[in-house]
């Protein structure tokens, strides 16, 4: 076979393997290495470009003492499985990842050359030549080879089209409407606003996707309430005997800012979030008193934990009343809210609210820091301790040191948070 046929064959085999295995890198360096692997066998052929260059190079560096054209037999050792095995060992020592790409290119070359009359020395030694067919063969530079080359071009175009659309799994699963593809699409298309289309008979319903859990559950909004959809029994919308697929709409970008709740109720979160935009709320809170968190079997539990520790993975602010914890007092809560904003959407009112919220947080943090610094720099702290706690002089140092350590720890927390606020670029 000619070099163009081997080149296109290497690319075809690589694309087909990538579609089936879904674990191959199709970046240009790996494609080029696969193509080189598909040509490397012909270093034993002085009539090929790669063979001519390789043999002239060896001839030159050996000071004209080693002429490979008189040693190597075309379609002999370099066209054998033994050569493939030895080369794979060498590549394993260099970069094991390259073995897959070398094998694909090399085997494609062996297969095409085995379709010709002479065949290849399959094991690298002896007189046994392997051929794909004993009755039919593809002559060099014949119309049959050009037909094969044309077929390769068509396969490359088809594979490229499939890969650009997300691969065979994406196309098949989208056609079948399985739940698995919806979850994979959510992760792949996280920068878009996504909707789940559920077909049940002749009815078609559309729900916005807000999150996914594990491999078989996604969270959707139904009447602005987050509910679970999947194959498990505890999902309130079951996917059995239903078809579903993901529909993407406008691209989104995320606007994120952190904030802290200190000595306030959880209901104060409502003042921090603009519910007119889709959002995520993450964080955790330490409560002043332990609480019990109810579990809703047919509802996405956005609040987890118990006792005096709560974790927030996704929160619909209205759920505070559902969980009955809106009046629960927070000792310290560290939160982050992320808004999903559509491209081109006017977010000036949101930005004003965020800036105002952050400015207020900065102002409060600066007041707390100033107060803590006054405590730490107070030279008469010992006198204050005696007066407030009514302790003896030999006990005052214990109280004073404890108070200073506590103030220092709180000061570090407040300074870290203040630094975080400034890093957002939305504060002062």
N, C-alpha and C positions, 0 to 999 in steps of 0.2 A: 504494500500500500504506500501511497505517496504521503509526504509530510502533512499536507492540508487535511487529508482524511484522518490521520492519526490525531491531529490537533483537535478537530471537531468531535472525534469519537471520545477523547478524554473529557471534553467539556460536557458532552451528552451524558456520559456515565456519572460524572460528578453531580450534575443537576438531578438525575434520576435517583442517585443515592441520597442526596440531600432531601428530596421530597419524601423518600421512604423512611429514612432514619431520623430526620429532623434534628441532627446533632452535628452537622458539618458547617464550617464557616465558609461562606461564599464571597469573602472579600477578595480583592484582586490578587494579593500575594499568594493566597492558597490556590486560586484558579491557575495562576502562572506556574506554580510548582507542580500542579497536576498535569498541566500541558507538557512541562519539561519531563515529567516522569513517563508520559506517553510517548516521548521521542527518544528517551535515554537508551532503549534497546538497540537503536540503530547506530550506536558508536562503533559497531563492528562492520559497518558498511561505508567504505570510503566514497561511495557515490552519493550518499546523503550529506546534507549540509552539516548536521551535528557530528556525523562520523568523520567527515573530512577535517573539520576544525579540531575535534578531539585527537585524531591520529596525528595531525600535523603538530599539535601542541606537545604530545608525548615525544614525537620524533625530535622536536627542537630542544626540549629540556634534557633529553638523553644524549644530546650532542651527536645526533644522527646515528645512534647505535641501536635504537629500538624502533622497528617498523611494525606497527600492529597490523597493518594490512596483510602481512605475511604470516601472522600468528593467529588472528581471530578469524573464525569462520562465520560468515553471515547467516543469521538465524540459528546460531549455535548457542554457546554458553550464555550470552547476554539476552537471549530470548527464552530463557528457561526459568522454571520455578525455583531452581537452586539459586540463581542470580537474584531473584526477588527476595528469597529468604535471607541471603547474606546482606543485601542492601537494607533490609528491614532491621537487622541487628545493628548495623552501623547507624541508621537513623534513630533507633531507640536510644543510643548513647548520646545523640545530639539533641533530639527533640521528639519524644514518643508520639506527639500529636501529628507529626508529618507522615507517619506510617500509613494511616488511612488514605491520605491523598496520593501517596506514592503507589500504593496497591491498586487504587482505582485507575490511575493513568497507565500503570504498567500492564495490568490485566487486560485493559482495553486494547493495548498494542498486541499482546499475545493472541487475543481472540481474533482480531482482524487478519493478522498474518497466518493464523491457522486456517483461514478461509481460502488461502491460495494453494496452488498445486503442490509446491515443495513442502509446505507446512513448516513447523518449528521443531527444534530439538528440545522437547518439553522438559526433560530432566537434566539437560546440560551436558550429557555424556552418552556414549554409545551410539548406535546407528538408528535408534528409534526416533522417527519424526511424527509429531502429532498433527492431525488435520481435522478440521471441523467436519468435513464431508469427503468421502473417498470418490464420489461420483461428480460432485459439482465444486467449482472453485471460482474465485473472482480474479480474473487476470489484471495485472498492473496496468493502470491508465486506460482501462476499458470502459465501455458504457456502463457496465455493471457497477464499477467503482464510483462512477459519477452519480449513478442512481443512489448508491449508499450515502455519498456525500450530501446529496440534496435532501435525503431523508434526515440526516443528522441536523442539517440547518433548520428543517421544520420542527424537529423535536426540541431544539434549543429555543426557538421562538415560543413554542407552546409551554415549555417548562418555565421560561422567563415570565410569561404572562401569568401562569399559575402562582409562581413565587411572589410576584408583585401584588397579587390579590390576597396573599396571606397563606399560601400553601394548600396542598390537597386536603389536609385535615380541616382547614378553615372552610373550604368550599363544600366538602362533603357534609360536614356537621351543620353548616348553615342551611344546606338543602334539606337535611333531615330534621333540623330544628331541635337538636339535643340540648339538654341543660349544660353539659360539659363545655360546649363551645361558648355558651353565654358567659360562663365564668372566666374562661381564657380570654375572651374578647374584652371583658371588663378590665383585666390587668393590662392587656396590650393597648387599649384605647383609653387609658386613664386621663388623657388630656382632652377628652371630648365629653360632652354631655350625652349620656347613654340612656336608652329606653329599652325595656324588655317588651317584646310583642308576643303575646300568648294567644295561640289559636286553639280553640276548643270547639270542634265541629265547624259551623259556619260563623261563629262569633270570634271576633278579634279584639283584644283589649291591650292597651298600652299603659305601662307603668314606668316611672322614672327609677333608675337604679342609683342607689346611694352607697352600697357597700357589698362585699362578698365575704363569706366565711368558709374557710376550708376548701373542699373540692366539690361540694354538692349543695351549698346554700348561698343564695344571694338575697340581699335586702332591697326591697322596693317600697315605693311610696304609694299607698292606696288611700285616696281621700286625705292626703297629707299625713298619713299615719304610717310609720315604718313597720313593715311586715316581712316575714320570711317566706321564701319560695324555693322549693326543691323537692327532693325525693324522700326525705325523712318524714316520719309520721308526725313529728311535732311542728311541721310547717303548716301554716294556716291556709296557704294556697299550694295544693299538691300538683306536681308536674306529671303524674301518671296519665297516660293516654292523651297527653297534650303536646303540641308542638310549640317551640319557642325559638326566638332568635333576637339578636341584639341589633338595634338601630341607632346609629350615631347621628348626632346633630351638630350644632355649632361647636367650634373649638373653645375651650375654656382656659383661663389662667387663674392662678390661685393667689389670693391675698391673705396673708397670715400675720397674726400678731399675738403676743403672749400677754397674759395679765395674771394678777394674784388676788385672791380673796383672803383677807385677814380680818378675823373677828367680825365677820358678817354672815348673814344667812345665805343659803344656796339660792334663794329666790333672787338675790342680787345679780345672779347670772343673766337674768332677763334684761337688765340694764346694760349689759356688756355686748349683747348679740343683736344683730339686725336680722330678724327672721324673714325678711323679704327676699333674701338671697339663700340659695342652697349652701349649707355649711357643714363642717365637721367640728366637733368639740372634743378635744382629748385632754387628759390630765388626771390628777388625783387630788384628793382632799383628806386632811386629817380633821376629824370632827371633835367638838367639845364633849359630846355625849354619844355613846354607841347607838346605832339604829339598825333595824332589820329591813332588808331590801326584799320586797315581794318578787316572785318569779312568775312571769306571764308566759304560759306555754305556747300561745299562738301570737306572740308579739316579740319583736326584736328587743331584747334586753339591752338597753343602751347604758345602763348603770350596773356595775358589778361590785362585788366585795361585801363587806359587812362589818359590824362592830363600829370602831371609830375610823376605819379606813374605807374610802370609796374610790373606785376607778371609773373614769368616764372615757369610753371609746368612741361613742357617737351619741349625741344627745339631741332630742327634740325637746326644746325648752318647755313646751306644754306638758311634757311627761313628769315634770317635777311634782305637779299636783296628783298625777296618776300614782306615782310612787309615794306620795304623802310626805315629802321631805323638803318642801319649799321653805319651811320655817326652821329647818335644822341649821344650827350655828356652826360655822367653819372656824376652826382654830387657825389653819393655814391651808390654802389651796393653790396649786400651781396649774394653770390652764393655758391652752392654746386653741384659738379658733381659726379655722381656715375656710374662707369663702371661695366658692366656685363661681367665677364671673365670666360671662360670655364675652367673646371678642367683639369689640365695638360697643359694648354696653356702657352706658353712662354710669359711672360709679362715684361721681363727685360727692353725692350725699353720704355714701358709705365711707369714703375717705375722710370726710369732715368728721363723721362720728368716730372713726378709728383714731384720728389725730386728737380729737377732744378727749377720748377715753385714755389714750396713752399719755397725753399731757397731764390729765388728772392723776394717773398712776405715778408719773414722774414726780409731780408735786407732793403727793402723799408719801412716796418713798424718800424724797429728800427731807421731808419733815421728820420722818422716823429716824433717818440716818443722823440728822442734826441732834435729835434728842438723845440717841445712843452715844454719840460722840461727847455730848455734854456730861453724860454719866461717867464715861471712861476718863475724861479729863478733869473731873471734879476732885480737887485736892481735899475737900472737906467731906468726902464720901464716908469716911470712918465715923465722923460725928453724926452724919445723917443716919447711918446704920444703927448707931446707938440709940438715937432718938426714935426712929421708926420701929425697931424690933425690940427695944428695951432690953439690951443684952449688956453683959459685963465687958470690961475692957479686954480680958483675956479670951473672950469669945468673938470679939468684933472682927478679927482678921479672917475667921472662917466664913462669916456672912459676907464680908467685903469681897473676898476672893471669889466666892461662888457667884455673887452678883456681877463682878467684872467678867468672869468667864462666860456667863449667860449673855451679857451685853455684847461681848466680842463676837460670839457665835451669831447672834441676831444681826449684828452689824455686817458681818461677812455675807450673810444671806441677802440682806437688803442691797448691798453694793453690787453683788452679782446680778441681782434682778434689775437694778438701775442700769448696769452696763448692757444687759440684754435689751432693755427698752431703747437705749440710744442706738444700738446696732440695727434696729429695724429701719432706721432712717426716716421715721415718721414723727419722732418726738422733737424735742427742742433742739 
